[in-house]
Amino acid sequence: MSGKLPVDSVMQETGENDYSDSPLLNNWDDVGIQLLCNAAARQGLEVHYHRRLIFEVFNQQQRVVFRQNSPGNSAVFTYCARQKQIAKDILAENGVPVPSGGIFESYVAALRYFQQAKTAVTVKPNDGSSGAGVSSNVANEADFKVAWAYARKHGRQIIVEQNVFGEDIRVIVIAGVAQAAYVRIPAHVVGDGESSIRQLVERKNTLRKRNPSLRLDLMKRFDLLERQNTSFDHIPASGEKVQLTTVANASAGGETVQIFDRLDREVLAVAEQAAQCFPGLIQVGVDLIYTGGSHADSSEQAASLPPAYVIEVNSNPGICDAVFPSYGRPIDVPGKLISNVFSSGALNQEGQPPLQIALARPYRYGEFDRAFRRGALRSVDLIAQAAYAHNLQLQSLSDTVFSLESQQSRCMFHGGMPQNVLMVTRKITRNRSWMDEILPRSNGFSEEGSARLKRFRLLVVGRKLVSVLHIRTTNGGQDSLREDVSDLVNPSVLPIVESTLAAIYDPHIAGIDLFVDDISAEMNGQQWFVQDAVCNPQLGWHHFPDRGMNRDIAGALVQSLFPEVLTEEPPLKGVRLLISGRVQGVGFRRWLKLMAIRHSVSGWVKNLRDGSVEVLLEGSPTGIAALEKMCHKGPAEAKVDAVSSEEIRCTGRLAFTAIA
């Protein structure tokens, strides 16, 4: 397909759809959820609605949890899709065509990029949805300044990217297959030669109220009118089309034209390829700009261009626009989604293995907590260290988003949370009032006396209780002291853990705060309650307790996700480096020792009389490669001129030493 899409012909052939008799016009609940529930009922399934847009659909064999429009979404891939630059990097890495651009926090740097680009751009917040903060076709500095200010209202990190000219398409992809596609037309009015723009907008908003999908998304954004200094009192000529905004989202007043039956397979294939980059999402809304080669200078150039560019992916796409398009045939996306999930078994969880106590092994670097960053980044560093120890490939997409890969499998992480943790778990565990209602407590539990109970943090990885800490407050409640008491835990705690995991949809990793007097005694004989549960716990608490055993939680997590590493002895590699430049008197040896620990590498480093540094490294090939790359830069005060490397035989060193 080349040139324009058949939007006008679809609009002329079908006319504007009339949904004035739809019972959903009088439904003030979420329309998408109602459509899904109706589809489930038609297929003989039961529905249990919870709160905050979370509900379950089930039969005797399968139970699937939804958050609004999407089932079983990965919390990690949901985050990746929402962070537009991360999503764009994932797409580009997998060969999906995306616009060129950059991400900025500084207006000066962003403006410089815009000036050097010498083309119209789109400006949008890195974190956002529904077209919030987005301005397209920004072509001059005055408009860029306005677009930047608008985007900054919705986030600090702003994406500035090439504005791809073409038609805006949303493709709904379910389990890797495109099921619906509609063109989104920016909010506009068509003049009759008598009415002002204001009157035409009011008239069109009245029509939108008759569409269950559009009734709450009235025309109320007019940035293009403001950019062109066009008055609301202007009377357009008869048949004159006046575009009101630069974005095409239905939530910003746009309209939808279903063209799924008329879209070339190659365009749908681009959307499917994009959706497959986010395997933790069953349903994906892929936003494309269809170019059709129309912006190329010649047919030869057009032949080398993709049929469409992917602008965004949405982990929780609105499904109402496909069911209630402004023009074109409705497509039953809710029915297709329910059918797919319950016929393919895509989210069918096999019987869970029994919960067991399997304490994590001692952690060999317990005295080197200073080698790791603080806060959420500490979990990232610890998982990376465990990955290097097992020769896994690590790829970072941001400070907290990264992937690990073996020859057999791949897993994405956000902080210490792997991709198989559900988004619904993340939502529930961050809702304090909800947690208070669902977390278990002992029979006959009384608040009276609960203040005397002791706090224990139980860490579960892959259905195994791997660590238990006793957490005591000190200094009048200002500080806390964490002591490993894993060896004392009574097996009767397992039903409590099981009940807690079930309440939050069985995350692969969970930190559970249990209050009880004696963790070593039978639970049935004492009062207890679970106060909290988190699905992205601080791994460093268990690696570096104040007292007791240091436990390798990150290692246990990596082994649970990559079980093949338990049966494969990681290969070892040895290298000798000579590093020259300003590398003495700048903390190079101390820095390298800490970096070697973070990469699970042994060996030594020493200063040479000629001012250079000699290094010997032994570890996994991935750990050695990553550390050797860092040596080309060194610590902040260093200036490395050259690094020579030669491979040597490994001798089985177990530590890293900075030789004086």
C-alpha positions in Angstrom: 0.0 0.0 0.0 1.3 3.5 -0.9 -0.1 6.9 -0.6 -2.9 7.8 1.8 -5.1 5.3 3.6 -8.7 4.8 2.5 -10.0 6.9 5.4 -12.2 9.2 3.4 -13.8 6.3 1.5 -14.6 4.4 4.8 -16.2 7.6 6.2 -18.3 8.1 3.1 -19.3 4.5 2.8 -20.4 3.9 6.4 -21.2 7.4 7.6 -20.8 8.3 11.2 -21.9 5.4 13.5 -24.9 5.9 15.7 -24.6 4.3 19.2 -27.5 6.3 20.7 -29.3 3.1 21.6 -26.3 1.5 23.4 -27.1 0.6 27.0 -23.5 1.6 27.9 -24.4 5.2 27.4 -26.1 5.1 30.8 -23.3 3.1 32.4 -21.0 5.2 34.6 -18.6 2.4 35.4 -15.5 1.8 33.3 -16.9 1.0 29.8 -13.9 -1.2 28.9 -14.3 -3.3 32.0 -18.0 -3.6 31.3 -17.3 -4.8 27.8 -14.9 -7.4 29.1 -17.3 -8.6 31.7 -20.1 -8.9 29.1 -17.8 -10.8 26.8 -16.9 -13.2 29.7 -20.5 -13.8 30.5 -21.3 -14.6 26.9 -18.6 -17.3 27.0 -19.9 -18.8 30.2 -17.2 -17.4 32.5 -17.6 -15.9 35.9 -16.3 -12.5 37.0 -15.3 -11.3 40.5 -14.7 -7.6 40.7 -12.4 -6.3 43.4 -11.5 -2.6 43.3 -9.3 0.0 41.6 -10.1 -1.5 38.1 -8.9 -5.0 39.2 -11.1 -8.0 38.5 -10.9 -11.7 37.9 -12.4 -13.9 35.1 -12.5 -17.6 35.8 -13.9 -21.0 35.2 -13.2 -24.3 36.9 -9.9 -24.7 35.2 -8.4 -21.2 35.0 -8.4 -17.9 36.8 -7.1 -14.8 35.2 -6.7 -11.4 36.8 -7.2 -8.2 34.9 -6.1 -4.7 35.6 -8.6 -2.6 33.6 -8.3 -3.8 30.0 -5.4 -6.2 30.1 -4.8 -9.6 31.7 -1.8 -10.8 33.5 0.5 -7.9 32.6 4.1 -8.0 33.7 4.9 -5.1 36.1 8.3 -4.8 34.5 7.2 -4.7 30.8 4.3 -2.3 31.8 6.9 0.0 33.2 9.1 -0.3 30.1 6.2 0.5 27.8 5.2 3.5 29.8 8.8 4.9 29.8 8.8 6.0 26.2 12.6 6.2 25.8 13.1 2.7 27.2 10.4 1.4 25.0 11.9 3.1 22.0 15.3 1.5 22.8 13.8 -1.9 23.1 12.0 -1.5 19.8 15.1 -0.2 18.0 17.2 -3.0 19.3 14.8 -5.5 17.8 14.8 -3.8 14.4 11.4 -2.0 14.7 11.4 1.3 12.9 11.2 4.3 15.3 11.8 8.0 14.8 15.2 9.4 15.7 15.4 11.6 18.7 16.8 12.1 22.2 15.7 12.5 25.9 16.4 15.7 27.8 16.0 17.4 31.2 17.7 20.6 30.1 15.8 23.0 27.9 19.0 24.5 26.6 20.3 21.0 25.5 16.9 20.1 24.0 16.7 23.4 22.1 20.2 22.9 20.7 19.1 19.4 19.5 16.0 20.9 17.9 18.1 23.6 16.1 20.6 21.1 14.8 17.9 18.7 13.7 16.5 21.3 11.2 13.2 19.5 11.0 9.8 19.5 12.7 9.7 17.5 15.9 7.4 16.0 18.4 7.9 16.9 22.1 6.5 14.7 24.8 7.1 13.6 28.4 9.0 10.3 28.8 6.5 9.0 31.2 2.9 9.4 30.2 -0.2 8.2 28.3 -3.3 9.4 26.5 -1.5 12.1 24.7 -0.8 14.1 27.9 1.9 16.7 27.3 2.4 15.8 23.7 2.9 18.4 20.9 3.5 17.3 17.3 4.8 19.1 14.2 6.8 21.7 16.2 8.6 23.6 13.6 10.0 26.9 15.1 11.6 28.0 18.3 8.6 29.9 19.6 6.4 26.8 19.3 9.2 24.6 20.7 9.3 26.7 23.9 5.5 26.4 24.3 5.7 22.6 23.6 8.5 22.2 26.1 6.6 24.0 28.9 3.5 21.9 28.1 5.5 18.6 28.3 7.2 19.7 31.5 3.8 19.9 33.2 3.7 16.1 32.9 7.3 15.1 33.6 10.9 16.1 34.0 12.4 14.0 31.3 11.3 15.1 27.8 11.6 13.3 24.5 12.3 15.4 21.4 12.1 13.3 18.3 11.8 13.6 14.5 8.2 14.3 13.5 7.1 11.6 11.1 4.5 12.8 8.7 1.7 10.5 7.9 -1.5 9.0 9.3 -1.9 8.0 12.9 -3.0 4.4 13.4 -3.6 2.4 16.6 -3.3 -1.4 16.1 -4.6 -3.7 18.9 -2.3 -6.8 19.1 -3.5 -9.8 21.1 -0.9 -12.6 21.9 1.2 -11.4 19.0 -1.6 -11.1 16.4 -3.1 -7.9 15.1 -6.9 -7.9 15.7 -8.0 -4.4 15.1 -6.7 -1.2 13.5 -8.1 2.3 13.3 -6.9 5.6 12.1 -7.1 8.4 14.7 -8.0 11.7 13.3 -7.1 14.8 15.3 -9.9 16.8 16.8 -11.4 19.0 14.1 -14.6 20.6 12.9 -16.0 21.2 9.4 -17.4 24.6 8.6 -20.9 25.3 7.3 -20.3 28.9 6.4 -22.6 30.1 9.2 -21.3 28.7 12.6 -18.3 29.8 14.5 -15.6 27.3 15.6 -17.0 27.6 19.1 -20.5 26.6 18.0 -19.1 23.8 15.8 -17.2 22.4 18.7 -20.3 22.5 21.0 -22.3 20.7 18.3 -19.7 18.0 17.8 -19.3 17.5 21.6 -23.0 16.8 21.7 -22.5 14.1 19.1 -19.6 12.6 21.0 -21.8 12.2 24.1 -23.8 9.6 22.1 -20.8 7.4 21.7 -19.9 5.2 24.7 -16.2 5.4 23.9 -16.1 9.2 23.4 -18.7 10.6 25.7 -16.3 11.4 28.5 -13.5 12.6 26.1 -14.9 15.8 24.8 -13.0 18.3 22.6 -11.2 20.5 25.1 -7.7 20.8 23.8 -7.0 23.5 21.2 -3.2 23.9 21.0 -3.1 24.1 17.2 -5.7 26.9 17.2 -3.7 28.7 19.8 -0.5 28.2 17.8 -2.1 29.7 14.7 -3.8 32.5 16.6 -7.2 31.5 15.3 -10.2 32.8 17.3 -13.0 30.6 18.5 -15.3 33.1 17.0 -13.9 32.6 13.5 -16.5 31.3 11.0 -15.0 28.6 8.6 -16.2 28.5 5.1 -18.7 25.7 4.1 -16.8 22.4 3.9 -13.6 23.9 5.3 -11.9 21.5 7.8 -10.3 23.2 10.8 -7.9 21.0 12.9 -8.0 21.9 16.6 -5.0 20.0 18.1 -1.7 18.5 17.0 -2.3 15.0 18.5 -4.8 12.4 17.4 -5.7 10.7 20.7 -9.4 10.1 21.2 -8.9 11.4 24.8 -7.8 14.7 23.2 -10.9 15.0 21.1 -9.9 12.8 18.2 -12.1 10.4 16.2 -11.5 6.9 15.0 -12.0 5.2 11.7 -11.8 1.4 11.6 -9.6 0.3 8.6 -8.4 -3.1 9.8 -9.9 -4.9 6.7 -8.2 -2.5 4.3 -4.7 -2.3 5.9 -1.8 -4.0 4.2 -0.3 -7.0 5.9 3.1 -5.4 6.0 1.8 -2.5 8.2 0.1 -5.0 10.6 3.4 -6.9 10.7 5.2 -3.8 12.0 2.7 -3.6 14.8 3.0 -7.3 15.6 6.8 -7.1 15.6 6.6 -4.2 18.1 4.2 -6.0 20.4 6.4 -9.1 20.4 9.2 -7.0 21.9 7.2 -6.9 25.2 6.5 -10.6 25.9 5.0 -9.9 29.3 2.0 -8.1 27.8 -0.8 -10.2 26.3 -2.6 -7.2 24.8 -0.7 -4.2 23.3 -1.8 -1.0 21.6 0.8 -0.1 19.0 0.7 3.5 17.8 2.0 3.8 14.2 2.5 6.7 11.8 1.8 5.3 8.3 4.0 7.0 5.8 3.2 5.1 2.6 6.4 6.5 1.2 4.7 9.8 0.7 7.5 11.8 2.4 10.3 10.4 0.3 11.9 12.4 -2.5 11.9 9.5 -5.0 10.5 6.1 -5.6 13.9 4.6 -4.9 14.0 6.2 -1.5 10.5 5.2 -0.8 11.3 1.6 -1.5 14.0 1.6 1.3 11.7 3.2 3.9 9.4 1.2 6.3 5.7 1.4 5.7 5.2 2.8 9.2 7.1 4.0 12.2 6.2 3.0 15.7 5.6 6.0 17.9 4.6 4.3 21.2 3.4 1.1 22.7 0.6 0.9 25.3 0.4 -1.8 27.9 -3.2 -1.1 28.7 -4.8 0.1 25.5 -8.3 1.4 25.4 -10.5 -1.2 23.8 -13.7 0.9 23.5 -12.5 2.7 20.3 -12.4 -0.6 18.4 -15.9 -1.5 19.6 -17.3 2.0 19.1 -15.4 3.5 16.2 -16.6 6.8 14.9 -16.6 5.3 11.4 -16.2 1.8 10.1 -17.2 -1.6 11.4 -17.0 -2.3 15.1 -14.6 -5.1 16.1 -15.2 -7.2 19.2 -11.8 -6.8 20.8 -13.1 -7.8 24.3 -14.5 -11.0 23.0 -11.3 -11.8 21.1 -9.2 -11.1 24.1 -11.3 -13.3 26.5 -11.4 -16.1 23.9 -7.6 -16.0 23.4 -6.7 -16.1 27.0 -9.1 -19.0 27.9 -8.6 -21.0 24.8 -4.8 -20.7 24.3 -4.0 -21.1 28.0 -1.6 -18.2 27.6 -2.0 -17.3 31.2 -2.9 -20.7 32.5 -0.8 -21.2 35.6 0.1 -24.8 36.3 -0.2 -26.2 39.8 2.1 -24.2 42.0 5.0 -26.2 43.6 4.7 -26.6 47.4 6.2 -23.7 49.4 9.3 -24.8 51.2 12.1 -23.5 53.4 15.3 -23.4 51.3 17.6 -20.9 52.9 20.0 -18.9 50.6 23.6 -19.7 50.8 26.1 -17.6 52.7 27.2 -14.5 50.8 31.0 -14.3 50.4 31.2 -10.5 50.1 29.4 -9.5 53.3 32.1 -7.2 54.4 32.1 -5.1 51.2 28.8 -3.4 51.3 30.5 -0.1 50.4 31.1 -1.6 46.9 27.5 -1.3 46.1 25.3 1.7 45.5 22.5 2.7 47.9 18.7 2.4 47.7 17.0 0.6 44.8 20.3 0.6 42.9 21.8 -1.8 45.4 19.5 -4.5 44.3 20.5 -3.9 40.7 24.2 -4.2 41.6 23.7 -7.4 43.6 21.8 -9.1 40.8 24.4 -8.0 38.3 27.1 -9.4 40.5 25.2 -12.8 40.7 24.7 -12.7 36.9 28.4 -12.2 36.2 29.3 -15.0 38.6 27.2 -17.3 36.4 28.5 -15.8 33.1 25.1 -14.4 32.1 24.9 -11.5 29.6 23.7 -8.2 31.1 22.3 -5.3 29.2 21.3 -2.0 30.9 18.5 0.2 29.5 18.5 2.6 32.4 19.7 2.9 36.0 17.1 0.4 37.1 16.0 -1.4 34.0 18.2 -4.2 32.7 18.0 -7.7 31.2 19.9 -10.9 31.9 20.4 -13.5 29.2 21.7 -17.1 29.0 21.9 -19.3 26.0 18.4 -20.7 26.9 16.4 -17.8 28.2 16.2 -14.0 28.9 14.6 -12.0 31.8 14.0 -8.3 32.1 14.2 -6.6 35.5 13.1 -3.3 37.1 15.2 -2.9 40.2 15.1 -6.2 42.0 11.8 -7.2 40.4 11.9 -9.8 37.5 9.5 -9.7 34.6 7.2 -12.5 35.9 5.8 -10.3 38.7 2.3 -9.1 37.7 1.3 -5.5 37.5 -1.7 -6.3 39.6 0.6 -7.4 42.4 2.5 -4.1 42.2 -0.8 -2.2 42.4 -2.2 -4.1 45.3 1.0 -4.0 47.4 1.2 -0.2 47.0 -2.4 0.3 48.3 -2.2 0.5 52.1 -5.9 0.2 52.8 -6.4 -2.7 50.4 -3.4 -4.6 52.0 -4.9 -4.1 55.5 -8.0 -5.9 54.3 -6.4 -8.9 52.6 -3.3 -9.7 54.6 -3.8 -12.7 57.0 -3.8 -12.7 60.8 -4.2 -15.3 63.5 -7.6 -16.5 64.6 -8.9 -14.4 67.4 -6.3 -11.7 66.8 -6.6 -8.7 69.0 -5.0 -5.3 68.4 -4.4 -5.2 72.2 -1.0 -6.5 72.8 0.1 -6.4 69.1 2.6 -3.6 69.9 4.6 -6.2 71.9 5.0 -8.5 68.9 8.3 -8.6 67.1 8.8 -7.8 63.4 10.3 -10.3 61.0 11.0 -9.8 57.3 10.5 -13.1 55.4 11.9 -13.2 51.9 10.5 -15.6 49.4 12.0 -16.4 46.0 10.4 -18.8 43.5 8.2 -20.4 46.2 11.1 -20.8 48.6 11.6 -19.1 51.9 15.2 -18.1 51.5 15.9 -15.6 54.4 14.4 -14.3 57.6 15.4 -11.1 59.4 14.5 -9.9 62.9 14.1 -6.1 62.6 14.3 -4.1 65.8 13.9 -0.4 66.2 16.7 1.5 68.0 17.5 5.0 69.0 13.9 5.8 70.0 12.5 4.4 66.8 14.8 6.5 64.5 16.9 3.6 63.4 16.6 -0.2 62.9 18.8 -3.2 63.5 18.5 -6.2 61.2 19.6 -9.6 62.4 19.5 -12.8 60.3 17.5 -15.5 62.2 16.8 -17.7 59.2 18.0 -20.9 61.0 15.4 -20.4 63.8 12.2 -20.2 61.6 9.5 -22.7 62.5 8.0 -24.5 59.4 4.5 -23.7 60.7 5.1 -20.2 59.2 4.7 -21.6 55.7 0.9 -21.6 55.6 1.0 -17.9 56.6 3.4 -17.2 53.8 1.3 -19.2 51.4 -1.8 -17.2 52.3 0.0 -13.9 51.9 1.3 -14.9 48.5 -2.1 -16.0 47.3 -3.6 -12.7 48.3 -1.2 -10.7 46.2 -1.2 -13.2 43.2 2.0 -15.2 43.9 4.8 -12.9 42.9 8.1 -14.6 42.1 9.8 -12.5 44.8 8.2 -11.0 47.9 9.3 -9.5 51.2 6.7 -10.2 53.9 6.6 -8.4 57.3 5.3 -10.9 59.9 4.7 -9.7 63.5 4.9 -12.5 66.0 6.5 -13.1 69.4 8.6 -16.1 68.6 9.6 -17.1 65.1 10.9 -20.4 66.3 7.7 -21.5 67.9 4.5 -23.1 66.5 2.4 -20.3 64.9 -0.9 -21.9 66.0 0.0 -21.3 69.7 0.5 -17.5 69.4 -1.0 -14.3 68.0 0.5 -13.0 64.8 -0.4 -10.8 61.8 1.1 -9.9 58.5 1.5 -6.1 58.3 3.0 -5.7 54.8 4.2 -7.4 51.6 6.3 -6.0 48.8 7.2 -7.4 45.4 10.4 -5.3 45.0 12.1 -5.9 48.3 15.5 -4.5 49.4 17.9 -7.4 48.7 20.7 -5.6 50.5 19.0 -6.0 53.8 19.7 -9.8 53.6 23.1 -9.5 52.0 24.3 -7.1 54.6 22.4 -7.6 57.9 23.8 -5.8 61.0 24.1 -9.2 62.7 24.1 -12.8 61.7 24.6 -14.6 58.4 25.0 -12.7 55.2 22.8 -14.5 52.6 23.1 -14.5 48.8 19.6 -13.5 47.9 20.5 -12.2 44.5 22.2 -15.5 43.7 19.1 -17.4 44.8 17.0 -15.1 42.6 19.2 -15.6 39.5 19.3 -19.3 40.0 15.5 -19.5 40.3 15.1 -17.7 37.0 18.0 -19.4 35.2 17.9 -23.0 36.6 20.4 -24.1 34.0 23.2 -22.3 35.8 22.9 -24.8 38.6 24.0 -27.6 36.3 26.6 -25.7 34.3 29.9 -24.8 35.7 30.6 -21.2 34.5 33.7 -20.8 32.4 36.7 -18.9 33.8 38.9 -16.4 32.0 42.1 -14.7 33.1 43.6 -11.5 31.8 46.6 -9.2 32.6 46.1 -5.5 32.0 48.7 -2.7 31.9 46.9 0.7 32.3 48.8 3.9 31.6 47.9 7.5 32.0 47.0 9.5 35.1 46.2 6.3 37.1 48.2 6.7 40.3 47.2 9.0 43.2 43.7 9.1 41.9 42.2 6.1 43.9 42.5 3.7 41.0 43.4 0.6 43.0 40.6 1.2 45.6 38.1 1.8 42.9 39.1 -1.3 40.9 38.8 -3.5 44.0 35.2 -2.3 44.6 34.4 -2.8 40.9 36.0 -6.2 40.8 33.7 -7.3 43.7 30.7 -6.0 41.9 31.7 -8.1 38.9 32.5 -11.2 40.9 36.1 -11.0 39.7 39.2 -12.1 41.7 42.8 -11.0 41.2 45.0 -8.1 42.2 46.0 -4.6 41.2 49.3 -2.8 41.9 51.1 0.4 41.0 54.3 0.2 38.8 57.3 2.5 39.1 56.7 3.9 35.6 53.4 5.4 36.8 51.2 2.8 35.2 49.0 0.2 36.9 49.2 -3.6 36.5 46.0 -5.6 36.9 45.4 -9.4 37.0 41.8 -10.5 36.7 40.1 -13.9 37.0 36.4 -14.5 36.6 33.6 -15.3 34.1 34.1 -14.0 30.5 31.1 -11.6 30.9 32.4 -10.3 34.2 35.9 -9.8 32.8 34.7 -8.1 29.7 32.5 -5.7 31.6 35.3 -4.8 34.1 37.9 -4.5 31.4 35.7 -2.0 29.6 35.4 0.1 32.7 39.2 0.1 33.1 39.4 2.2 29.9 37.8 5.0 31.8 38.7 4.4 35.5 37.5 6.4 38.5 36.4 10.1 38.2 39.9 11.6 38.8 41.7 9.3 36.5 42.6 9.8 32.8 43.4 6.6 31.1 45.6 6.9 28.0 46.0 3.2 27.0 45.1 -0.3 28.2 47.0 -3.4 26.9 45.5 -6.8 27.6 46.8 -10.4 27.4 45.0 -13.6 28.3 46.6 -15.7 31.1 45.9 -19.0 32.7 43.5 -19.0 35.7 44.9 -20.1 39.0 41.7 -20.3 41.1 42.1 -17.0 43.0 39.1 -16.4 45.4 39.6 -12.7 46.3 40.7 -9.4 44.9 43.6 -7.6 46.5 44.9 -4.0 46.1 48.6 -4.4 46.6 50.3 -1.5 48.3 
